């Protein structure tokens, strides 16, 4: 995970959408997320905002898996800084 992808923006908005769950897809494999500094920062932020139970870091997916991930979402948000 990298900061410039803007995941913090979505996490900060989550308290305003009480019934929503945020699934962040990408970054390192799921098993490596615990050691990823940006993943740790995002989880800490979610906890501070009281939405930690509604934020899930999924980890890396293959290109073949991505269409199914997108279809399973009610909403897709892309918030990169660029």
C-alpha positions in Angstrom: 0.0 0.0 0.0 1.2 3.5 -0.8 0.0 6.8 0.8 -0.5 8.5 -2.6 -3.4 6.1 -3.4 -5.6 8.2 -1.1 -7.0 5.4 1.1 -6.9 7.7 4.1 -9.4 10.0 2.4 -11.9 7.2 2.2 -11.3 6.0 5.8 -11.8 9.6 7.0 -15.2 9.7 5.2 -16.4 6.3 6.6 -17.8 7.6 9.9 -20.3 9.6 7.8 -21.6 6.3 6.2 -22.5 4.2 9.2 -23.7 1.1 7.3 -20.7 0.9 4.9 -17.7 -1.5 5.0 -14.5 -0.5 3.3 -12.5 -3.2 1.5 -9.1 -2.0 0.3 -7.7 -4.2 -2.4 -4.0 -4.2 -3.4 -0.6 -3.9 -1.8 1.3 -6.8 -0.6 0.0 -10.3 -0.1 -2.5 -10.7 2.7 0.1 -12.4 4.9 2.5 -9.5 4.5 0.0 -6.8 5.4 0.8 -7.0 9.1 4.4 -5.9 8.4 3.4 -3.1 5.9 3.9 0.3 7.4 1.2 2.0 5.4 -1.3 -0.8 6.2 -0.5 -0.4 9.9 -1.0 3.4 9.6 -4.4 3.0 7.9 -5.6 0.4 10.5 -4.5 2.7 13.3 -6.4 5.7 11.7 -9.5 3.5 11.2 -9.3 2.6 14.9 -8.9 6.2 16.0 -12.0 7.1 14.0 -14.0 4.3 15.4 -14.4 2.4 12.1 -11.7 -0.2 12.5 -14.3 -2.9 12.6 -15.5 -1.8 9.1 -12.2 -1.5 7.3 -10.7 -4.7 5.8 -7.4 -4.8 4.0 -7.6 -7.6 1.4 -4.1 -7.5 0.0 -3.0 -8.2 -3.5 -5.2 -9.8 -6.1 -4.4 -11.0 -9.6 -5.7 -9.2 -12.7 -8.0 -12.2 -13.2 -9.5 -11.8 -9.7 -10.1 -8.0 -10.0 -13.3 -8.1 -12.1 -15.0 -10.3 -9.5 -13.8 -8.0 -6.7 -15.3 -5.0 -8.6 -18.6 -6.8 -9.2 -19.0 -7.6 -5.6 -18.8 -4.0 -4.5 -21.8 -1.7 -4.1 -19.5 1.3 -4.7 -16.0 1.7 -6.0 -13.9 4.7 -5.0 -10.6 5.7 -6.5 -8.9 8.6 -4.7 -5.3 8.8 -5.8 -3.4 12.0 -5.4 -2.5 12.1 -9.1 
